[in-house]
């Protein structure tokens, strides 16, 4: 069971509210940023330092291309490449992500401004797990139940959550608090061993590229 929980990632919305509104975070094992960009048939863009600059550039690119291109910001973290897409979704788009996952592990999670979300775990072009973090009871993939213990530990709220006998309240956080997004970060860390931190987002100079959205 994962020892990292949603509580370890509540800082994300607080520290990076513009990025937290709509994003896709992807971790890919064993590929450098240039190799990942090549697999996604992307083109190079100028490097950027810090998440704030990445968000601004992503929206500038979207406006300049009339929504036709999506910015990709990448950095190496140990043996992994972290890919960040402000207001993007390439990492959870299976017709792109699954072929790009050949020979490696691919872990991606996405939220958009309309509240849609997705989590994808792929291994060597095979979808092992796909689910909506807000609705973790419904899961798809070749091993949809393999991470159930880790999902509970990370803090996903299941419909069959156990109820404490003494007061009839679910053994969970405040039911009014949606922790599905930070829980997705925690589950991604469980699968990759890579912790996304405020310092990583603030200080990194990201290798950037872009892909077409049409």
C-alpha positions as CSV (number, residue, x, y, z in Angstrom):
1,X,0.0,0.0,0.0
2,X,1.2,3.5,-0.8
3,X,2.5,5.6,2.0
4,X,1.9,8.8,0.1
5,X,-1.6,10.1,0.4
6,X,-3.8,12.9,-1.0
7,X,-2.8,15.0,2.0
8,X,0.7,15.1,0.6
9,X,-0.5,16.9,-2.5
10,X,-3.1,19.4,-1.3
11,X,-0.4,22.1,-1.8
12,X,-0.8,21.8,-5.6
13,X,-4.1,23.7,-5.9
14,X,-3.0,26.2,-3.2
15,X,0.4,26.9,-4.7
16,X,-0.4,26.6,-8.5
17,X,-4.1,27.5,-8.8
18,X,-3.8,28.4,-12.5
19,X,-2.2,25.1,-13.4
20,X,-4.5,23.1,-11.1
21,X,-7.6,24.3,-13.0
22,X,-6.8,22.1,-16.0
23,X,-3.7,19.9,-16.5
24,X,-2.3,16.6,-17.5
25,X,0.8,15.2,-15.7
26,X,2.5,12.2,-17.2
27,X,5.5,10.1,-16.1
28,X,7.3,7.9,-18.6
29,X,10.1,5.6,-17.6
30,X,13.4,5.3,-19.5
31,X,12.8,7.9,-22.1
32,X,14.6,11.3,-22.3
33,X,12.4,14.4,-23.1
34,X,13.6,14.5,-26.7
35,X,12.8,10.8,-27.2
36,X,9.3,11.3,-25.7
37,X,8.7,14.3,-27.9
38,X,9.7,12.3,-30.9
39,X,7.3,9.5,-30.0
40,X,4.5,12.0,-29.8
41,X,5.4,13.4,-33.2
42,X,6.0,16.8,-31.6
43,X,8.1,19.8,-32.5
44,X,10.6,21.6,-30.3
45,X,9.7,24.9,-28.5
46,X,11.8,27.3,-26.4
47,X,12.7,26.1,-22.9
48,X,10.9,27.6,-20.0
49,X,11.7,27.9,-16.3
50,X,9.0,27.3,-13.7
51,X,5.4,26.3,-13.9
52,X,4.1,29.8,-14.1
53,X,6.0,30.5,-17.3
54,X,4.8,27.1,-18.7
55,X,1.2,27.9,-18.0
56,X,1.5,31.4,-19.6
57,X,3.2,30.0,-22.7
58,X,0.7,27.2,-23.1
59,X,-2.2,29.6,-23.3
60,X,-0.2,31.9,-25.6
61,X,0.4,29.0,-27.9
62,X,-3.2,27.9,-27.8
63,X,-4.3,31.4,-28.8
64,X,-1.7,31.8,-31.5
65,X,-2.6,28.5,-33.1
66,X,-6.4,28.9,-32.6
67,X,-6.3,25.9,-30.4
68,X,-4.4,23.8,-32.8
69,X,-1.3,23.2,-30.7
70,X,-0.7,22.0,-27.2
71,X,2.4,22.9,-25.2
72,X,4.4,20.0,-23.6
73,X,6.9,20.9,-20.8
74,X,9.3,18.0,-19.9
75,X,12.1,17.3,-17.5
76,X,14.1,14.3,-16.4
77,X,13.6,13.1,-12.9
78,X,15.9,10.2,-12.3
79,X,15.1,7.5,-14.9
80,X,11.8,9.1,-15.6
81,X,10.5,12.0,-17.8
82,X,7.9,14.2,-16.3
83,X,5.6,15.7,-18.9
84,X,3.3,18.6,-17.9
85,X,0.5,19.9,-20.1
86,X,-1.4,23.0,-18.9
87,X,-5.0,22.6,-20.2
88,X,-3.9,19.5,-22.1
89,X,-4.8,15.9,-22.4
90,X,-2.2,14.1,-24.6
91,X,-1.0,11.9,-21.8
92,X,-4.4,10.3,-21.3
93,X,-5.3,10.2,-25.0
94,X,-5.0,6.4,-25.6
95,X,-4.4,6.5,-29.4
96,X,-1.3,8.6,-28.6
97,X,-0.3,7.4,-25.2
98,X,-0.5,3.6,-25.7
99,X,1.8,3.5,-28.8
100,X,4.2,5.9,-27.1
101,X,4.4,3.6,-24.1
102,X,6.1,0.9,-26.1
103,X,8.8,-0.8,-24.0
104,X,8.1,1.4,-20.9
105,X,5.7,2.3,-18.1
106,X,3.4,5.3,-18.7
107,X,1.4,6.9,-15.8
108,X,-0.8,9.9,-16.5
109,X,-3.6,11.8,-14.8
110,X,-5.7,14.6,-16.1
111,X,-8.3,17.2,-14.9
112,X,-10.1,19.8,-17.0
113,X,-12.0,23.0,-16.1
114,X,-15.3,21.2,-16.6
115,X,-14.4,18.7,-13.9
116,X,-13.7,15.8,-16.2
117,X,-10.8,13.6,-15.1
118,X,-8.9,10.5,-16.0
119,X,-6.0,8.3,-14.7
120,X,-4.1,6.0,-17.1
121,X,-1.5,3.4,-16.3
122,X,0.0,1.6,-19.3
123,X,2.8,-0.9,-19.8
124,X,4.3,-1.5,-23.2
125,X,1.3,-0.4,-25.2
126,X,-1.2,-2.2,-22.9
127,X,-3.7,-0.3,-20.9
128,X,-3.4,-1.8,-17.4
129,X,-5.8,0.6,-15.6
130,X,-8.0,3.5,-16.6
131,X,-10.5,5.2,-14.3
132,X,-12.0,8.6,-13.4
133,X,-10.4,9.7,-10.1
134,X,-13.7,11.2,-9.0
135,X,-15.5,7.8,-9.6
136,X,-12.9,5.1,-8.7
137,X,-15.5,2.3,-8.4
138,X,-15.6,1.9,-12.1
139,X,-12.3,0.8,-13.6
140,X,-11.1,-0.6,-16.9
141,X,-7.9,-2.3,-18.2
142,X,-6.2,-5.6,-18.1
143,X,-5.6,-5.4,-14.4
144,X,-8.3,-3.0,-13.1
145,X,-8.1,-4.2,-9.5
146,X,-4.4,-4.6,-9.0
147,X,-4.0,-1.2,-7.4
148,X,-7.1,-1.3,-5.2
149,X,-5.2,-1.3,-1.9
150,X,-3.0,1.6,-3.1
151,X,-6.0,3.5,-4.3
152,X,-7.7,3.2,-0.9
153,X,-4.4,4.2,0.8
154,X,-4.0,7.2,-1.5
155,X,-7.3,8.6,-0.5
156,X,-9.7,7.9,-3.3
157,X,-13.3,8.0,-2.1
158,X,-15.1,4.8,-3.1
159,X,-18.9,4.5,-3.0
160,X,-18.6,1.5,-0.6
161,X,-16.4,3.3,1.9
162,X,-16.4,1.6,5.3
163,X,-18.6,3.3,7.9
164,X,-17.4,3.7,11.5
165,X,-19.7,1.8,13.8
166,X,-19.7,4.3,16.6
167,X,-21.0,7.4,14.8
168,X,-22.1,6.2,11.3
169,X,-19.6,8.5,9.6
170,X,-17.4,7.1,6.8
171,X,-13.8,6.7,7.8
172,X,-12.7,9.3,5.4
173,X,-12.0,13.0,5.2
174,X,-14.7,15.7,5.2
175,X,-17.2,14.3,2.6
176,X,-17.4,17.8,1.2
177,X,-13.8,17.9,0.3
178,X,-12.9,16.5,-3.1
179,X,-9.4,14.9,-2.8
180,X,-9.5,13.0,-6.1
181,X,-6.9,15.1,-7.8
182,X,-4.3,15.0,-5.0
183,X,-5.0,11.3,-4.7
184,X,-4.2,10.9,-8.4
185,X,-0.8,12.5,-7.7
186,X,-0.3,10.1,-4.8
187,X,-1.1,7.0,-6.9
188,X,1.2,8.2,-9.7
189,X,4.0,8.4,-7.1
190,X,3.2,4.9,-5.9
191,X,3.6,3.6,-9.5
192,X,6.7,5.5,-10.3
193,X,8.5,6.5,-7.1
194,X,8.7,10.1,-8.4
195,X,7.4,12.8,-6.0
196,X,6.2,15.9,-7.7
197,X,7.2,18.8,-5.4
198,X,6.6,22.6,-5.3
199,X,10.3,23.1,-5.8
200,X,10.4,20.9,-8.8
201,X,7.6,22.9,-10.4
202,X,9.0,26.3,-9.4
203,X,12.7,25.9,-10.2
204,X,13.0,23.5,-13.1
205,X,14.0,24.6,-16.6
206,X,11.7,22.5,-18.8
207,X,12.5,21.2,-22.2
208,X,9.5,22.2,-24.2
209,X,7.7,21.0,-27.3
210,X,4.2,21.0,-28.8
211,X,1.9,18.7,-30.6
212,X,-1.1,19.2,-32.8
213,X,-4.5,18.9,-31.3
214,X,-6.4,18.1,-34.5
